[in-house]
Amino acid sequence: MNKDREEPREFGIQFKSLKRYRCSTPEGGPNHHTDTAQYVKFHPALNRKSIYLIRDRTTSANPSLTSEQAPPVPPKDRRFAMNPPNRLLAPSQSAGFQNSAPTCSICFEDTNHFPRRAPTSRCAHPPAICAPCLEEYISHSVLTDGLTSIPCPTPECEQTLGYDDVIRGAKSDKICLDRYETLLLRRLLEHDPNFAWCKNPACSWGQIHEGGDENPLVICEQCYTHSCFTHDIPWHTGFTCRQFDVNLKMEAESRRLKEQRDDENRESEEYIRNHAKKCPSCGRQIQKNGGCNHMTCHSPAGCGHQFCWLCLAHWGQPHKPPCEYYYPRSANTSPYAYSGVFYDD
């Protein structure tokens, strides 16, 4: 079964079944089953404390969720990394006037509104982005691109913003932070093999399905849509999962046979175009298997019409150019032009 999930839909979702969520904790080890309610006080708005607790208990159990291991984004993909920093913290000089304010590599403004530190605690470079531009960059990455692993916007830096970095960089954008925490929670839930999204396009509900493949029917607790946990599709009414699998195999075999027939038909049509001609009288395809160019459309399938294989002219009538039997003189001067015999002066 393919458990790869597509990017979730809109945010602001409740998960009533979180009380049954299985998580790994340092106390119980990777197989420890616990009541998530003791870690998460779930609410539609998603409080930040919950995400802190989730993060602390899943970083070691799910290393793939840590921002440190997120793949770096090439500089060309960083929309806000526009101007490589060049002595950004050095005073700029103009006509003898010295300005101590550094220049932001995004907005190119000399400003004192710089954060005290680089975007991440792991960055080896000094701050190169002013605080307003950094907040806008984080908001765009979260709200538009739906990212949870946000690369540092400074050119040539391959570090990724962690949770604390995002919270600090976008602290005044509540919408961005709520969206970011929702995305983190969804990412955590989707690592649970028993988690399932509702298949109703108008519903954004997700829940833990404890029945697994043995009890594949999932009923959404929000809109009551039925879906199949095994195949990750709307419920196949009238068929069990085994019957549905058989139907899928039969449909695949039917498609394969149809493609094979289509290929054979195309090859036959290509052969006919290259080796056969239509009778000028009835249109029946005729293939020349040897002999002279005097052809007859034989009955019972044919009409008995006689014609020249080269120019398709009626045999006994003037041939057509560029047929080798064509004679350009008048019909009264060359009887050979009618008989199909080449006339040599």
N, C-alpha and C positions, 0 to 999 in steps of 0.2 A: 504494500500500500504506500502510496506517495504521500508523505506527511508534510511536504514543503508547502508552506502557506504563503499566499500572496499577501501583499501589504494590507494591513487592516484598513477599515473604512474610517468614517468620522470618529472623533474622540468623544469623551464624556460618557463612557459606558460603565454600567454597573455589572458586577459579576456576583450574583447571589451565591453561586456554588463555591466561592472561595473558602468557605468553611471546611470544604472537603479537600482543599489543595494539599498535595504532598510536596514537601520541600526538604532540602538537605540542610542540616544545621551542624555546627561544631559539636553540640552535645550528643546528638544521636547518630552522627555519621551519615553517609550518603543514602542509606536506606531508612532513615528515621522518618516516621510518619507523624506529623504534628498538625495541630489545629492552627491554620494560618491566621485566624482571628486574633490570636494572642500577639501576632506581629503586625497585623494590618487592621486598622479600624477603617473599613472600606466605606467610602462615601462618593457620590457622583462627582464631587469636585476634586477628589483625590488629595488628601493632605500630604504635605511634604515629609512629615515625620515617617509616614508609612513607607515612602520610597527609600528614605535613609535606612530603615530597618531591612527592607527587602534587599537593598544593595549590599549591606553588610553581611547578609546571610547567603548571598548567591555568588559573590565575587569568587570565593574559593571553590565553591562547588561547580560553578560554570565559568571556567576561565575565558570562554569565548565571549562572555558578556563584558569583560573589562575593557575600558577604553584604551589601555596601554597596548593591547593586542589588535586593535582595529587597524585594517590596512591603510597605509598612507594614501592620500589623494594627490595625484600629480598636480604640480603647480598650475597647469593649464585649466584644471577643473575648478580652481578656487576663484570664484567670480569676484571676490572682494580683494584678492591679492593682486593689486594693480601696479604698484610701484615698488621695486626692490629697495629696501632701506639702504641708505648710503650716508653713514654718519648722522643718523636721525637725531641723536642726542647731542651732537656738536652744535654750538651756536652758529647760526647763519649770519653771513656778512653781506651787507648791501650798502654801497656808497659810504663806507666807513662807519655805518651804524651796525652795531652788534646786538642781535636778538637772541636771548637765551632760551626761548620756547622751542621745543623740538617740533618736527614736521610729521604729521600723520601720513603714512604711506597709502592710505585709501582716499581721504578727502584732500590731501596736500595742504592742509591748513597748519599754520604755526599756532599751537595751542598748548595750554598747560593742563588741559583736561585729559591727562594720561593716567592710566592705572599705575599703581605703585610697582606692579610686577608684570611679567609677560603673561600671555593668555593662559599658559599652563605652568605648573610648578616644575615641570621637566624641561622647559624651554631653556636653551643655552644662550639666547639672545636677549637684549634689553627690550622693553616695551616699544613697539613700533606702530601700534594702532591706538588711536585715541579712544576713550571710553564710549562715546556715542556711536562711533563706527563699529566697535567691537560688539556692542549690544545689537546693532542692526544686523550685523553679520550672523550672530547667533540666532536671532529671530528668523531671519530668512532661511537658515539651514534647518531649523526645526519646523516652522510653520509651512514653508513652501516645499522643501525637499524631504521632510519627514525623517531627518537624521537623528540618531542617538549618539553616534560616534562622529563628532565634528572635528575636522582637521584644523590645526592652527592656521589662521589666515596669513601669517607672516611668510613671505616667500622663502623657499629653501628649508623651511622647518617641517619636519615630518611627525611632530608630536600631535596628539589628539586630546581635545578638551575632555577632562573627566567631569563627573557629576558636580563636584564643588566648583570647578572652573565655570561651568555653564550657569550655575546658580549665582555665582558672584558676578559674572559678566553681563547677565540679563536680569539683574535683581529687580529692576523697575518695570519689567514687562511681565505682568502676571499671566496674560494669555499665553505667552511663549512658555513660561515655566509650567503652567498646567498641562499644556500640550506635550512638553518634554517628559514630564512625569508619567503621563498617560502612555506615551510610546515606550518608556522603560518598563512599565508594568505589563504592557502587552507583550513585549519581547520576552519577559520573564515567563509569562503564562504560556506562550507558544512553545517554550522548551519542554513543557509538560506533555508527554505523549498522549495523555487522555484529554487534552484540551481541544475543543471544537468550536468553530464559528458557526453562527446561524447562516443557512444558505438562502435566506430570504433577502433579496437585494435592498428591501426597505427597512431591514432590521440590522442593528449593529451589535447584537448580543453575542456573548461567548460564554461558555461554561465548561466545567470539567465533567466528562462522561466516564463514569466508573465501569460501565458495562463492557467496554472494549469491543473487540471484534466478535466476541461470543454473543453479545447483545447489541447489535449495531444500530438499532433504531434510536435516534437522538431527537427529543422533542424540546424545542426551544422554550425556555421558561418565560420568555417575554412575549413572543407572538405565536407560539405553539406550532411553528412550522416543523414538519418532519424531514429529517435528513438521514443519510447513511454515513455512519462513522467509518466504516471500512473503505468505502469508495470515495468519501469526501464529496458527495453530490446530494442533490435533493433525493428524497426517498423513492426508490424504484417500486412503485405500487404494483402489486400483483406478482412480484418475483422475490424469491429469497436471494441472498447474496450469491449463493452457489448457482442458482438459475440465471442470475444476471451475468455472472462470469461466463457461463456457457453461451449466452446470447452474444456477449461481446466477442467471444472467439468465433462464433458463426458469422457475425457481421464482418470481422476482420478477414476471414477466409473468403467470404463472398466478395469483398472489395478486391482481394488479391486475384481471384479468378476473373473478375471483370476487367481489371487492369491487364491481365494476361491476354484475354480475348481482344481487348482494344489494341494491344501491341501487335497481335497476329493479324488483325484486320488492316492496320496501317501498313504492315509489311506486304500483305496481299495487294492492297491498292497501289503501293509503290511498284510492285512487280508488274501489275497490269499496265500501269502508265508507261513502263519502260519496254514491255514485250508484247503488248496486244494493241489492237486498233478496233474501233467500232465499225460495224457494217454501215455503209452510207445509206442503206435502205431501211433497215430495221433497228439499228443501233446496238445490236448484239456484239459483245466483245469477242474478237477472233484473234487467235494466236497463230502465227506462221511457224510451222515446224520444219520447213525445208522446201526445196523445189523452187519453181519459178515464181514470178510476181503476179501471176494470174490467179486470183483468189475467188473462191466460191463459198457463200454462206450456206452451208449444207443444212438440209432439213433432217429430222423433223423440228429441231430447235431453231434452225435458221430459216431464212426466207428464200434461198436459192439465188440471191443476187450475185452477179459476177462483177468484179471490180479489180482495179490495179492496186496492188499493195503499196506502191510508192506514192501515188498521188490521189488514190481513192476515186479515180474517175471510173465511170461505167465502162466495162471492157467492151471494146468495139466502138467506143465514142472517142473523140479527141482527148488526148491526155493533157494534164495541166503542168505548167512549169512549176518547179524546176525538174520535173520528172524526166528521166533519161529517154523515155519514149515520146516525149513531146516533140512535135514537128511544127515549126512556126508557119509553114506554108498553108495555103487555103486547103480546105478539106477535099476539094475536087482535084488537087494536084498530087496528093500523096495518099494512096489507100493505106499505107503502112501506119499513118497517124491514127487510124481507127483500129487497126488490128493489134496494136500493142507491140509491133515489131519495129525496132529502131531502123530508121531510113538513113542510109549513108549516100551522100551525093557522090 
